[in-house]
């Protein structure tokens, strides 16, 4: 398995860019579009960041462009720590 070199700053920058858009969380599709990475790299990266306690998985509501139905989908956001 190849090692993926990423920085939390890259993901945090993508999150900050999109945070005002809809809900407080980025879907896999959002992260692919914002980072330019492939879906596989995004998923592996998020799994590592969640395991490290730096990001968390949440549900956000999104409206399907095909059906118009709003439903919860998995998204990710940085864990907020109060220091």
C-alpha positions in Angstrom: 0.0 0.0 0.0 1.4 3.4 -0.9 1.6 6.1 1.7 -0.4 9.3 1.2 1.2 12.5 2.2 -1.3 15.1 3.4 -1.4 17.9 5.8 -4.2 18.8 8.1 -3.8 22.3 6.9 -4.8 21.3 3.4 -8.1 19.8 4.7 -8.7 22.7 7.1 -8.3 25.2 4.3 -10.8 23.3 2.2 -13.2 23.2 5.1 -12.8 26.9 5.8 -13.5 27.7 2.1 -16.8 25.8 2.2 -18.1 26.2 5.7 -20.5 29.0 5.0 -22.1 27.1 2.1 -24.7 24.8 3.6 -24.1 22.8 6.8 -21.1 22.5 9.0 -19.6 19.6 7.3 -18.0 18.5 4.0 -19.2 15.4 2.1 -16.8 13.2 0.3 -17.8 14.9 -3.0 -17.2 18.3 -1.5 -13.7 17.3 -0.4 -12.9 15.8 -3.8 -13.9 19.0 -5.5 -12.2 21.3 -3.0 -8.9 19.4 -2.8 -8.6 18.0 -6.3 -7.9 14.5 -4.8 -9.5 11.3 -5.8 -12.3 9.8 -3.8 -10.1 7.0 -2.5 -7.5 9.4 -1.2 -10.2 11.5 0.5 -11.7 8.4 2.2 -8.3 7.1 3.4 -7.3 10.5 4.6 -10.5 11.0 6.5 -10.3 7.6 8.1 -6.8 8.5 9.4 -7.9 11.9 10.7 -10.9 10.5 12.4 -8.8 7.8 14.0 -6.4 10.5 15.2 -9.3 12.4 16.8 -8.7 15.4 14.6 -11.9 15.2 12.4 -15.3 13.6 13.0 -18.0 12.1 10.9 -21.4 13.9 11.0 -24.6 13.9 9.1 -25.7 16.9 7.0 -28.8 17.4 4.9 -28.4 17.6 1.2 -31.0 17.9 -1.6 -30.7 15.4 -4.4 -30.4 17.1 -7.8 -32.2 14.2 -9.4 -35.2 13.8 -7.1 -35.3 17.0 -5.1 -35.6 15.0 -1.9 -33.5 16.3 1.1 -31.8 13.5 3.1 -29.0 13.1 5.5 -25.6 12.2 4.1 -22.3 11.5 5.7 -19.9 14.5 6.0 -16.8 15.4 7.9 -15.6 18.3 10.0 -12.7 19.2 12.2 -13.1 18.4 15.9 -13.4 21.6 17.9 -11.4 21.6 21.0 -11.9 24.1 23.8 -8.5 25.0 25.2 
